[in-house]
């Protein structure tokens, strides 16, 4: 093919695309020169045998993971004299023992240990938001599908914000009592779902967005160097509601007494 650029210099890489970090620069014409093209990529395997300090997220600087369809595959820890057992039931304890064999036969079994496959909870179910007043909303929800024993859940996290991206609620300084947004850890005080949580300090006729997540003994983990999303928490579907003043609820404990042949007395308590 023909080349119509500079006769003394050409780029094989640029600031935005460093597929080949080489360039030609000379004073002679390029006639019958041998040119090498990018071969299509390389396979690299990096094994970490030991880590000092807290484990950080593996990331790639701008020029170190091209072309755009390049991928990074991360496997499990090196399995030396061990085995991985798949197809187990989440949160089901398993009793495990081992023995070994040589030319003389099998050894006796080791002592028995207990292992439990674990994971973070799935998203809460049956999430609904009700308008309570011009300053308050109430969210109700039920436990997640997984784990199927909701007693394993240690708490729920509820976030609300006037921003659909929850940019204010997810700040570390956010409190339950923050105005117009907030985040609360909720521990159910009732034995059976659905659970309900009311939050206030809102502005009437302003739209708010609400989401709920469950927590257990498995901590949420960061999953991307960009920080968005912050971690692998399984949030519920985002619901929206606009607080507004409501009609009063009907009275409760209504009682009536006769005061005579032509009079009655009605006694009641407001809701």
N, C-alpha and C positions, 0 to 999 in steps of 0.2 A: 504494500500500500504506500501511497505517497505521503510525505511529511512536509508541511508547509510552514513550520515554525522557525525558531531561531536556528542558525547554522552552527552555532558554537555552544549552545546550552539547552537542555530540556529537562523537565521535571518528571520523575517517576513517582513522586509522592508530594503531598501538599499538607497544609495545616489541618485540613478536615479529613484527609484520607491518606493514611500512612501505610498502605499495603506493602510498598517497597521503599525502604529507607535508603535509596541510592540515587545518584544523579550523575549525568555526564556533563563535563565542562572542559572544553579544549579549544584550540585555535584552528584545527583542521576540519575539513568538511567530513560529514558522515557518509561515506560511500562504502557499500558492502560491509558495513560493520555488523558484528554479531550482537543481537539484542536478546535479552532474556526476559521472559514474561513471568508474572506471578503464577506459581504452580498450582494454586487452588487451596492452599492451607496446610497446616501441620497438626499433628496429634501430639500433645504433650501430656505426660502423666506426672503429677506431683504428689508425693506421699508424705504426710506429716506423721512422724513417729512420736513426737513429744511436743507439748506446748507449755511455755512458761507464761504465767499470768493469765488474766481473763481472756477467753476466746473472743476474737473480733470477727466481724463480717469480712469475707473475702470479696474484694472489689477490683475493678480494672480501671486504670486511668484512661483518659480519652483515646490515646493512640495505641493501646495495647490489646484491644479486642476488636479487630476489624477482619473481614467485612461485617456488615450489620447482621448477617445471618450466622455469625460465629456463636458458639455456645460453650458454656462451662457446665460440666457434669460433676457433681460431688457425690461420692459414695460413702458408705458407712466406714467405721473404724476398721483397721486391719484385723482380720480374724485369723489368729495364729493359735492352733490347738483349741479351736472353739467351733461352734456351729450356730447358725441362725435358724430360729424356729418361726415359721410363718403360719398364717391361717388361724390364729388364736382369736379368742373373744375378748374384746376390750373390757378392762376392769374385772376380768375373771381371774382370781388367784389360781396359779398352777403349782403343783408340787413337782420338784425336779431333782433327779439324782443321776449319777453317772458311774460308769465303770470302763475299764480299758482292757485290751487284749494283746497278748504277745504270743510267742510260739508255744508257750506252756498253757495257754488258755486264758479264761476271763478272770479278772480280779473280782473282789466283792464290791458291792455298791458303796458309793460315798454316802455321807450323811445327806439328808433331804433338806433342800432349801425351797423357799416360796418366791415366785416371781409373778408380777402382775403387769400385763401390757396396759399402758396408759396413754392418754391424749388429752388435749384441751377440749372443752365442751363444744358441741355444735351450738348454733344460735338458738336463743329462746323462741318458743312458739306462741301462737295466739296473742300476739302483741297488739294492743289497742290503746288509743289515746282519747280521753274524754275531757271536754271543757268543764271546769268546775266554776270558774268565775272570771272576771276581767283580769285577774292577777295569777290565777292558778290553773294548772292542768294536772290530770291524773293518768298515769300509764299503768296498764294491767298486762300481765304476761304469765305464761306457764313454763315449766322447765323444758330444757332442750331434749331432743330425741336421744342424743348420745351425750353422756352415758345414760342408759335407761333407768338407772337408780338415781333419782334426783337428790337423794340424801348425800351423794358424793359431791354435789355442788356446795362450795363453801360460801359463795356470795354472788351477787349480781352487780354489774356496773351499769348505771343509767346516765346517759348524757343527753343534754338538750341545748339548743343553740338557735339563734336567729339566722345563722349561716348554715347553708346546706352542707358545707364541707366541715362543720364542727371546728372551725379554726380557733374559736375562743374556748370551747369546752375542753378540748384536748390539751390545753396548756397545763403545765404542772402545778401552777398556783390556783387553779380553778377550785372553788368550794361549792358545797351544796347551797350555800346562801348567796352566791354571786348573783348579780342583777342581770337578767335577760339571757343568761346561759349558766350552765353548771354541770357538775359531775359528782355523783354520789355512789358509794359502795353500800349496797342494800342487803341486809340479812333478814330473811323472812321471820316474822314473829308468829305466823300462823302455820298450822300443820299441813294444810292442803292448798293447792293452787286453785284458781289463779291468784297470783300475788299482786298487790296494788301499792303504788307509790305516788304520793302527791307532791308537787313542787310548785313554788310560788316565786314572787319577785319578778313577775313578767309584766309586759306592757300590753294593755288592752288593744285589740285590733291589729296586733303585729303577729305575723306568721312565725311559728317555731317548729323545729324539727327535733325528733326524738328517736333514740336507738338504745337497745339493751343488749348486754352480753353477759354470759355466765363465766364464773371462775371456779377452778378446782385446785388441787395440789400441784398440777402441772403448770408452770409459769408460761405466759405468752412469750414468744421469741421474736426478735427482730428478723425480718426476712429480706430487707433491701437496704443498700447503702444510702439511697436517696432519702430515707426516712418517711416515705409515703407509699403504702400505709405504714403506720408506726410499728406494727407487729402483726402476727397472724391471728389476732382475735377474731372470732366468728361473731360478727354483729348481726342483729336482727335487721329486717327490712326497715329502712328509714320511713317514719310516719310524720305527717305534718298536722298541725292544728293551730287555730287562732283563738286565744282567750277572749272572752266577752262576758259581760254581765248577764246572768241567767235569771229566769223566773224563779221565785222561791219554791222550795219543796213543800208538799202538803204537810199540815200539822200532824203530830203523832200523839198517841195517848188521849184521844178524844173521849170525854165522858159527859153524860147529861143527867141532871137531877131535877126532880119536880119541886117547884117552889109554891105551888098552889094550883087552884083550879084553872088559872089562865096564864101561868108563867112556868118557864123552864130555865135552868141555868146550864150553860155549856162550858166545860173546862177542857182546855187543851194545852199541849206543849208544842212550841215551834220545833221544827226539825233541827 
